[in-house]
Amino acid sequence: MKQIISIFFSSLLTLPALTQSSDTLSFSKATLQDKIKGGWAGQTIGVTFGGPYEFGFQGTFIGDYQPLTWYNGYLKEMMVNNPGLYDDLYMDLTFVDVFEKYGLDAPVDSFANAFAHAGYMLWHANQAARYNILNGIKAPASGEWQNNPHADCIDYQIEADFAGLMSPGMPNTASAISKKIGHIMNYGDGWYGGVYVGAMYALAFRSPDIHYLVQEALKTIPPASEFYQCMADVIRWHKQYPSDWKQTWLEVQKKWANDIGCPDGVFAPFNIDAKVNAAYVIIGLLYGNGDFTKTLEIATRCGQDADCNPSTADGILGAVLGYEKIPAYWKMGLKEAEDIDFKYTTMSLNKVYSIGMKHALENIQKNGGKIAGDKVIIPLQAPKVVEMEKSFPGMYPVAKKKLSWTEPGKQLNFEFDGTGFVLRGETAKWGNTDAFAFRAHVKIDQQEEQIVLLPVSFTSRRHELCWQYALPKGHHTVSFTIENPNPAYEIRLGDVLVYSDKPVNRILANAVK
């Protein structure tokens, strides 16, 4: 019988036994396996629960009167009938599979090529990186903001779970993995989201104290970054409003909700920025305070990417609790789903439980740990800060305007005052796999600039038609010409975003002509 969740149950934070000294952490193999399983299961439960609300609540939280659905069999039903929901998992599993095939020292190109040539659909930083890789821009350049307008988006943040789960107690080892793989698709704050999540997972093996995990993992992030400052604000606001997560949500909205990078989120309530969605993750963790149900509910009700955020939060909490301590209510139907391969992969939950354990043991030994019979001894790592990066430095969106063709379907000319632009639009339709690609000739200020390919296939599409950042401040002209028009396909123009070196506080008239 279907049940609608509006009132949630509480669960006790009773944990498997572990032994910790000043420099090592010891588990039985069974306990380590239980925690790894808990991390993968928690992710799967979270993304399934939040799935129906993904981007249904933009710029607002989900009110208490809104019921949230869960019932026995729901998880299997979603995995079978809505496999695209599980990008959080199948992206992780792509990288797990590369480690399994090529070992822990697999080169970055093996990870980049695996996801670039995979059959699944992608969006934002992932799709921009896929396009770059397929068109000769290799990692890490594929994730850098000059080549990827989505560099600060959430993508690697929702995929970094594997880095922490294979690095139990070793946040710096997780960061090293994230440095290699996370820069395929992200840079700056977008990359920091994955570093932070990986560190929280790694530290989840060390302590059941949620406040410790959230704060200790932040030591991996440069304090000068906006990502660090946003997380520090959430921690401070939680102390200021310890029983009111909505007030903390409002403070995040007031200070941090204005996206400058992601073209879909500029001057729009849509927000897939890593730091804002990471703020929702730790709002769920801090206010949930170890309760699986409360964490799941709050992270979901924060809205925006409402499937990915509870997936991350309850994946971390699942690693803290261990599989056996995840409340039975949330594992309803899980057993029936654990042998189902995630679509586009040859890996199920049961397979990744086993492979994840194997990789963790290999990684522990590689980093100075020992396995003595049934006992696993892990050298503890004090979190170290990663290098400072900033996407879109000194750039501020100042205008957004809808454009129309100068010559229908072939020529577009426009002018703007500023330091950069992004021309939004689409050449691909959902599900299209045709091999044709438009060729566009882009001229800026009457100078030969670039030829860009615009595939009509959805999996290989360019996420934006064209862009150019870091231009000299001033008046600029852009000519966008299709060299091979084809009546069988269409180019749907969006709008143009204009950037300058200073923000505007009021209406800037005539920025685009």
matplotlib code that plots the C-alpha trace (Angstrom):
import matplotlib.pyplot as plt

x = [0.0, 1.3, 2.3, 2.7, 5.4, 4.5, 5.4, 8.8, 10.2, 13.4, 16.3, 19.0, 22.6, 24.0, 27.2, 29.4, 32.4, 35.7, 39.0, 40.8, 44.2, 46.0, 47.4, 45.4, 41.8, 41.0, 37.9, 36.9, 36.4, 32.7, 32.4, 34.2, 32.1, 28.9, 29.9, 30.8, 27.4, 25.7, 27.3, 26.1, 22.7, 22.2, 22.9, 20.4, 17.7, 18.3, 18.2, 15.1, 13.3, 14.1, 13.6, 10.1, 11.0, 14.1, 14.1, 10.4, 11.1, 13.5, 14.2, 11.9, 11.9, 9.3, 6.7, 5.7, 2.2, 3.7, 3.7, 6.7, 6.3, 7.8, 6.3, 7.4, 8.5, 9.0, 12.8, 12.7, 9.9, 12.0, 15.1, 13.3, 11.0, 13.1, 16.7, 17.9, 17.3, 20.3, 23.0, 24.4, 25.1, 25.9, 28.5, 30.1, 30.0, 31.7, 34.8, 34.6, 34.6, 37.7, 39.5, 38.4, 39.7, 42.9, 43.9, 44.2, 46.8, 44.6, 45.4, 43.0, 42.3, 40.8, 38.2, 37.6, 37.1, 34.9, 32.3, 32.7, 31.8, 29.2, 25.6, 23.9, 22.7, 24.5, 23.9, 25.8, 29.5, 29.4, 28.0, 30.2, 33.3, 32.1, 31.8, 35.3, 36.8, 35.1, 36.4, 40.0, 40.0, 41.5, 41.3, 41.9, 41.3, 37.9, 36.7, 38.3, 35.9, 37.3, 36.2, 33.3, 30.6, 29.3, 32.7, 31.1, 28.0, 27.2, 28.4, 31.5, 30.0, 27.2, 29.8, 32.5, 31.0, 33.2, 36.4, 35.5, 34.1, 37.3, 39.4, 38.1, 39.6, 41.9, 40.5, 43.7, 43.7, 40.1, 41.2, 44.0, 41.5, 39.2, 42.1, 42.5, 38.9, 37.0, 38.9, 37.6, 34.3, 34.8, 37.0, 37.1, 34.0, 32.6, 35.6, 35.6, 32.1, 33.5, 36.6, 34.4, 32.0, 34.8, 36.4, 33.1, 32.7, 36.3, 35.8, 32.5, 34.5, 36.2, 33.4, 29.6, 29.7, 28.1, 29.3, 32.8, 32.5, 31.1, 33.8, 36.8, 36.2, 36.1, 39.8, 40.4, 39.0, 40.9, 39.4, 39.7, 37.2, 33.5, 32.8, 34.5, 32.8, 29.4, 29.9, 31.3, 28.2, 25.9, 27.8, 27.6, 23.9, 23.2, 24.7, 22.6, 19.4, 19.8, 16.2, 15.2, 16.7, 14.4, 16.0, 19.4, 18.0, 16.8, 20.2, 21.8, 19.3, 19.9, 23.7, 24.7, 21.8, 22.9, 24.7, 27.2, 28.5, 25.9, 24.1, 20.8, 21.0, 22.0, 19.1, 16.9, 15.7, 17.2, 20.4, 22.7, 25.7, 27.9, 28.2, 24.5, 23.5, 26.4, 24.9, 21.6, 23.5, 25.0, 21.8, 20.3, 23.2, 23.5, 19.8, 19.2, 22.0, 22.4, 18.8, 18.4, 14.8, 15.2, 18.4, 16.6, 13.6, 15.4, 17.9, 15.0, 12.9, 15.7, 14.7, 16.6, 18.6, 16.3, 17.4, 21.1, 21.3, 19.6, 21.6, 24.8, 23.6, 22.2, 25.1, 27.5, 25.1, 24.8, 28.6, 28.4, 25.6, 26.5, 24.0, 22.5, 21.6, 19.8, 16.2, 14.3, 11.6, 14.0, 15.3, 11.8, 12.3, 16.1, 16.9, 14.7, 16.7, 20.2, 20.8, 19.5, 22.3, 22.0, 21.1, 24.1, 26.3, 27.1, 27.1, 24.4, 24.5, 25.5, 28.4, 29.6, 29.3, 31.9, 34.0, 33.9, 35.3, 38.0, 39.1, 39.0, 41.3, 43.7, 43.7, 44.3, 47.3, 48.6, 48.5, 50.4, 47.5, 47.6, 45.3, 45.9, 43.5, 40.0, 41.4, 41.9, 44.3, 44.1, 46.6, 44.7, 45.2, 44.7, 42.9, 45.1, 43.9, 43.9, 45.1, 43.2, 41.2, 38.5, 36.2, 35.1, 37.4, 36.3, 33.3, 29.7, 26.6, 25.0, 22.4, 20.3, 18.4, 16.5, 17.9, 16.4, 18.1, 19.5, 19.1, 16.8, 18.5, 21.9, 23.2, 23.1, 24.7, 24.6, 26.6, 27.2, 29.2, 31.2, 33.9, 32.3, 29.2, 27.4, 25.1, 22.5, 20.6, 20.1, 20.7, 19.8, 16.5, 15.9, 16.8, 18.2, 21.3, 21.8, 25.4, 24.9, 26.6, 26.2, 29.3, 29.2, 31.7, 32.1, 33.6, 34.2, 35.0, 35.4, 38.4, 38.5, 37.9, 36.7, 34.8, 32.5, 30.7, 27.1, 26.0, 22.3, 22.8, 21.6, 24.5, 27.2, 25.6, 27.3, 25.5, 25.7, 26.1, 29.2, 30.9, 33.9, 35.2, 37.9, 37.5, 38.8, 36.1, 34.3, 32.0, 32.0, 30.4, 29.6, 28.8, 27.5, 27.2, 26.0, 28.1, 26.0, 22.3, 20.2, 16.4, 16.1, 17.4, 17.0, 19.0, 16.8, 18.2, 18.1, 19.3, 22.7, 24.2, 26.6, 29.4, 31.4, 34.1, 31.7, 28.3, 25.3, 22.7, 20.1, 18.8, 21.6, 19.8, 21.0, 23.7, 22.9, 21.9]
y = [0.0, 3.4, 5.7, 9.4, 10.9, 14.0, 13.0, 11.4, 8.8, 9.3, 6.8, 6.3, 6.9, 3.6, 2.7, -0.3, -0.6, 1.0, 1.6, 4.9, 5.9, 9.2, 8.0, 5.0, 3.8, 0.1, -1.8, -5.3, -6.1, -6.6, -3.2, -1.5, -3.3, -2.3, 1.3, 1.2, -0.4, 2.2, 5.0, 3.5, 2.5, 6.0, 7.7, 5.5, 6.0, 9.8, 10.2, 8.1, 10.0, 13.4, 12.6, 13.8, 17.3, 17.9, 21.6, 21.8, 24.3, 27.0, 29.9, 28.5, 25.6, 22.8, 23.8, 21.5, 21.0, 19.3, 15.5, 13.6, 10.1, 6.8, 3.3, -0.4, -1.1, 2.6, 2.3, -0.6, 1.1, 4.2, 2.3, 0.4, 3.1, 6.3, 5.2, 8.7, 9.9, 8.0, 10.1, 10.5, 6.8, 5.9, 8.7, 7.4, 3.9, 4.9, 6.0, 2.9, 0.7, 2.5, 1.8, -1.8, -2.2, -0.2, 0.0, 2.8, 4.6, 4.8, 7.9, 10.8, 10.2, 6.8, 8.4, 11.3, 9.0, 6.5, 9.1, 11.1, 8.0, 6.6, 6.2, 8.2, 11.8, 14.5, 18.2, 21.3, 20.8, 17.2, 17.7, 20.7, 18.6, 15.7, 18.0, 19.4, 15.9, 14.7, 17.8, 17.6, 19.7, 17.2, 17.2, 19.3, 22.0, 20.4, 21.6, 25.1, 28.0, 29.5, 26.3, 25.4, 27.9, 25.4, 25.1, 26.0, 23.8, 20.8, 18.1, 16.6, 17.3, 14.7, 12.3, 12.5, 9.9, 7.1, 9.1, 9.2, 5.7, 4.2, 6.4, 5.6, 7.9, 9.4, 12.8, 13.8, 10.6, 11.4, 15.0, 13.5, 11.4, 14.4, 16.5, 14.1, 13.2, 16.3, 18.6, 16.7, 18.6, 21.3, 24.1, 26.4, 26.3, 23.5, 21.4, 22.3, 20.9, 17.4, 17.8, 18.7, 15.8, 13.4, 14.6, 14.3, 10.7, 9.8, 11.4, 9.6, 6.4, 8.3, 9.9, 9.8, 13.5, 15.3, 18.7, 17.4, 16.0, 19.2, 21.4, 19.1, 18.4, 22.2, 22.2, 20.8, 24.0, 27.3, 29.9, 32.6, 30.7, 31.6, 27.9, 27.9, 31.2, 29.8, 26.6, 28.6, 30.8, 27.8, 26.4, 29.8, 30.3, 26.8, 27.8, 31.1, 29.3, 25.8, 24.7, 26.6, 25.2, 27.5, 30.6, 29.3, 28.5, 32.1, 33.4, 31.3, 32.6, 36.2, 36.1, 33.3, 32.6, 34.9, 32.6, 34.3, 31.3, 28.7, 30.3, 28.6, 30.2, 33.8, 36.2, 33.2, 31.4, 28.1, 27.4, 24.4, 26.2, 23.9, 26.0, 26.7, 23.1, 22.0, 24.5, 22.5, 19.3, 20.5, 22.1, 18.6, 17.1, 19.7, 20.0, 16.3, 15.7, 12.0, 11.1, 9.5, 10.6, 14.2, 14.5, 13.1, 15.3, 18.6, 18.2, 17.4, 20.3, 22.8, 22.5, 23.2, 20.0, 18.1, 14.6, 15.1, 16.9, 14.2, 11.6, 13.2, 14.0, 10.5, 8.8, 10.5, 9.6, 6.0, 5.7, 7.0, 4.6, 1.6, -0.3, -2.3, 0.9, 2.6, 2.5, -0.5, 1.9, 3.4, 0.1, -1.1, -2.7, -2.2, -5.9, -6.3, -3.5, -4.4, -6.8, -4.4, -3.0, 0.8, 1.7, 2.4, 0.3, -3.4, -2.6, -3.1, -2.1, -5.6, -5.4, -2.0, -3.0, -5.7, -3.7, -0.7, -2.8, -4.2, -0.7, 0.6, -2.2, -1.6, 2.2, 1.7, -0.5, 1.9, 4.7, 2.9, 0.9, -2.7, -5.7, -8.3, -11.1, -9.7, -6.4, -3.3, -0.6, 2.8, 5.7, 8.8, 11.9, 15.5, 17.3, 19.5, 22.4, 22.0, 24.7, 27.9, 28.3, 30.8, 30.5, 33.7, 36.1, 39.7, 38.9, 39.9, 39.4, 42.7, 42.0, 39.3, 39.7, 37.5, 37.6, 36.9, 35.9, 38.6, 36.1, 33.3, 30.1, 31.3, 34.6, 36.4, 39.7, 41.5, 44.1, 44.6, 46.6, 44.6, 42.0, 38.8, 37.0, 33.6, 32.9, 30.4, 28.1, 24.5, 22.3, 19.0, 17.5, 15.0, 11.5, 12.5, 10.4, 11.7, 12.3, 15.6, 18.7, 22.4, 24.4, 27.9, 30.6, 33.1, 36.5, 38.9, 42.5, 41.6, 39.3, 35.6, 33.8, 30.2, 27.5, 25.6, 22.3, 22.1, 18.4, 17.6, 14.5, 15.0, 13.1, 14.9, 18.4, 21.7, 23.0, 26.7, 27.9, 30.0, 32.2, 34.4, 35.6, 38.1, 40.5, 44.1, 46.2, 48.1, 47.9, 44.6, 43.1, 39.4, 37.6, 34.1, 32.4, 28.9, 27.5, 24.4, 25.1, 22.0, 22.2, 18.8, 20.3, 23.5, 25.9, 27.3, 30.6, 31.5, 34.7, 36.4, 37.0, 39.9, 40.2, 43.2, 43.9, 45.4, 44.4, 46.6, 47.4, 48.8, 48.4, 48.8, 50.1, 49.3, 46.9, 44.7, 46.0]
z = [0.0, -0.9, 1.9, 1.8, 3.9, 5.8, 9.3, 9.7, 12.1, 14.0, 14.1, 16.6, 15.8, 16.9, 15.0, 14.3, 16.5, 15.4, 17.1, 16.7, 18.1, 17.5, 14.2, 13.0, 12.5, 12.8, 11.5, 11.0, 7.3, 8.0, 9.5, 6.7, 4.1, 6.0, 5.9, 2.2, 1.5, 3.6, 1.5, -1.8, -0.5, 1.0, -2.3, -4.1, -1.5, -1.6, -5.3, -5.6, -2.8, -4.2, -7.9, -8.3, -7.0, -9.0, -10.1, -9.3, -6.6, -7.8, -5.5, -2.8, -0.4, -0.5, 2.1, 5.0, 3.5, 0.4, 1.0, -0.1, -1.5, -0.4, -0.4, -0.7, -4.3, -5.1, -5.4, -7.9, -9.8, -10.3, -11.2, -13.9, -15.3, -14.8, -15.2, -16.3, -12.8, -11.6, -13.2, -9.6, -9.7, -13.2, -13.4, -10.2, -11.6, -14.8, -12.8, -10.5, -13.6, -14.9, -11.6, -11.9, -15.4, -15.2, -11.6, -9.0, -11.1, -14.3, -16.3, -16.5, -20.2, -19.4, -17.1, -19.5, -22.5, -20.6, -19.8, -23.0, -25.1, -22.8, -24.1, -21.3, -21.6, -19.7, -18.9, -17.7, -16.9, -17.7, -21.2, -21.9, -20.9, -23.0, -26.0, -25.3, -25.1, -28.3, -30.0, -28.9, -25.7, -23.2, -19.4, -17.4, -20.0, -20.6, -17.2, -17.1, -17.1, -20.4, -22.2, -20.0, -19.0, -16.4, -14.6, -11.2, -11.6, -9.3, -11.6, -10.0, -6.6, -7.2, -8.6, -6.0, -3.6, -4.9, -4.1, -0.4, -0.2, -1.6, 0.7, 4.2, 6.9, 4.2, 3.0, 1.3, -0.7, -1.8, -2.7, -4.9, -6.7, -7.1, -8.5, -11.3, -12.1, -11.0, -13.3, -16.3, -16.0, -13.3, -12.0, -9.0, -6.8, -9.0, -8.3, -4.6, -4.3, -5.2, -3.0, 0.0, -0.6, -1.0, 2.2, 4.1, 2.9, 3.9, 7.3, 7.8, 8.6, 11.4, 13.5, 13.9, 14.8, 11.9, 13.0, 13.1, 9.5, 8.1, 9.7, 9.4, 5.7, 5.1, 5.9, 2.4, 0.8, 0.4, 2.8, 0.1, -2.1, -2.2, -1.7, 1.7, 2.7, 1.8, 3.8, 6.8, 6.7, 6.8, 9.8, 11.5, 10.7, 12.0, 15.4, 15.3, 14.3, 15.7, 15.4, 12.2, 9.0, 6.9, 8.3, 7.3, 3.9, 3.6, 4.6, 1.9, -0.6, 0.3, 0.2, -2.3, -4.7, -7.6, -10.1, -12.4, -14.4, -15.5, -18.4, -17.4, -14.0, -14.7, -14.1, -13.4, -10.3, -11.5, -9.6, -10.1, -8.6, -6.6, -3.5, -3.1, -3.5, -1.2, 1.3, 1.0, 1.6, 4.8, 5.9, 5.7, 7.5, 10.3, 11.0, 10.5, 13.1, 12.4, 11.8, 8.4, 7.9, 9.0, 6.9, 3.8, 4.3, 4.9, 2.1, -0.3, 0.9, 0.3, -3.4, -6.6, -7.4, -5.0, -5.9, -5.9, -2.6, -0.5, -2.4, -1.2, 2.3, 3.0, 1.2, 3.7, 6.6, 5.2, 5.5, 9.0, 10.1, 8.0, 5.8, 8.7, 10.7, 7.8, 9.0, 7.5, 6.3, 3.8, 2.7, 1.6, -1.8, -1.8, -1.8, -4.9, -6.7, -5.6, -8.5, -11.2, -13.3, -13.5, -17.1, -19.3, -17.0, -16.3, -12.5, -9.9, -6.2, -5.2, -7.6, -6.5, -2.8, -3.6, -6.0, -3.7, -0.9, -3.1, -4.2, -0.6, 0.6, -2.3, -1.6, 2.1, 1.4, -1.2, 1.3, 4.1, 5.7, 6.6, 6.4, 9.1, 8.9, 9.5, 10.8, 8.6, 9.9, 8.3, 8.8, 9.7, 7.6, 8.8, 6.0, 3.8, 1.8, -2.0, -4.4, -4.9, -8.1, -9.2, -12.2, -14.0, -12.1, -12.2, -14.4, -13.7, -15.8, -16.7, -19.4, -21.0, -24.2, -26.6, -30.2, -33.6, -36.8, -39.1, -41.9, -40.9, -40.0, -41.3, -40.0, -36.7, -35.9, -32.6, -30.6, -26.9, -24.4, -21.9, -21.5, -22.7, -23.8, -24.0, -26.8, -25.7, -28.0, -29.1, -32.2, -30.6, -29.6, -26.8, -28.0, -31.4, -32.3, -35.9, -36.9, -38.7, -37.2, -38.2, -38.8, -37.4, -38.2, -35.3, -35.8, -32.9, -33.8, -37.4, -36.6, -37.6, -34.3, -34.5, -36.3, -34.0, -34.6, -33.4, -33.4, -33.6, -31.5, -27.9, -26.4, -28.3, -28.4, -27.5, -24.4, -25.7, -29.2, -28.6, -26.0, -25.4, -22.0, -21.0, -23.9, -23.5, -21.9, -24.5, -27.5, -29.4, -32.5, -33.0, -36.3, -36.1, -39.5, -40.3, -43.1, -43.9, -43.3, -43.5, -43.6, -42.0, -38.7, -36.9, -34.7, -31.9, -30.7, -27.1, -25.5, -25.2, -21.8, -21.5, -18.9, -17.7, -15.1, -12.6, -11.3, -12.0, -9.3, -11.5, -15.1, -17.7, -20.8, -24.3, -23.3, -26.3, -29.8]

ax = plt.figure().add_subplot(projection="3d")
ax.plot(x, y, z, "-o")
ax.set_aspect("equal")
plt.show()
